[in-house]
């Protein structure tokens, strides 16, 4: 059940809130998401207060980018936010999320086509997404949690962070990036919408394609279709996209390890996953 403080906050805005029958939605490692009825309104309440990996600046960026996406039909409408954006309330959309175990080429081209359309929404000014900053931030959190810094344990990760820090991050025109395209964040309504803009940012559109592949590795067999549909300028090759997908996988592994909240679990997650992913990245580098 929702905690009493959250119920009180929501009830002050929606007096008809039926918290007793709120439904906890599936998904989320740290965050909790509820579907709840308030009179004639159907709401989705996103409670991210337990996620200490996002700061106030991250929340403000999310609100701005989610708001822009919602204005043009790419995301559910934001109805309210509380506690500096740590609690977000959006309008409920009656549609299924994508079952990540299967995806037909038609659905995949629809999703990538929506990302192409999203690029037409002018992003707010600001620096482009730099993965090196996230790598270092997650490694700092892991160092505090476990007493061991992955950048020191994995020299290849250190070299990757340095390479990304100095790499050009605006090869293509910057656009709004969702940046977390796993299946539960793809809402199969008409037109298709994206959920959970917590990690939204601005940068090279290739990052969203890499995020998609990192979350659903089985889609690698459709790389040529994805690139053809994406209409990138300049175009990207298969090896460039697969390398970036490995990088996004590393970011996800570091996030899960840092979010574990317990030193032993964090060490296991970081050690097992990072070795595997860094080996895969080296293989892609050689092929490229």
Buried (B, 14 or more C-beta within 10 A) or exposed (E): EBEEEBBEBBEEEBEEBEBEEBEEBEBBEBBBBBBBBBEEBEBBBBBBBBBEBBEEEBBEBBBBBBBBBBEEBBBBBBBBBBBEBBBBBBEBBEEEBBEBEEBEEEBBBBBBBBBBBBBEBEBEEEEBBBBBEBBBBBBBBBBEBBEBBBBEBBEBBBEBBEEBBEEEBEBBEBBBBBBBBBBBBBBBEEEBBBBBBBBBBBBBBBBBBBBBBBBBEEBEEBBEBBBEBBEBEEEBEBBBBBBBBBBBBBBBBBBBBBBBEEBEBBBEBBBEBBBEBBEBBEEBEEEE
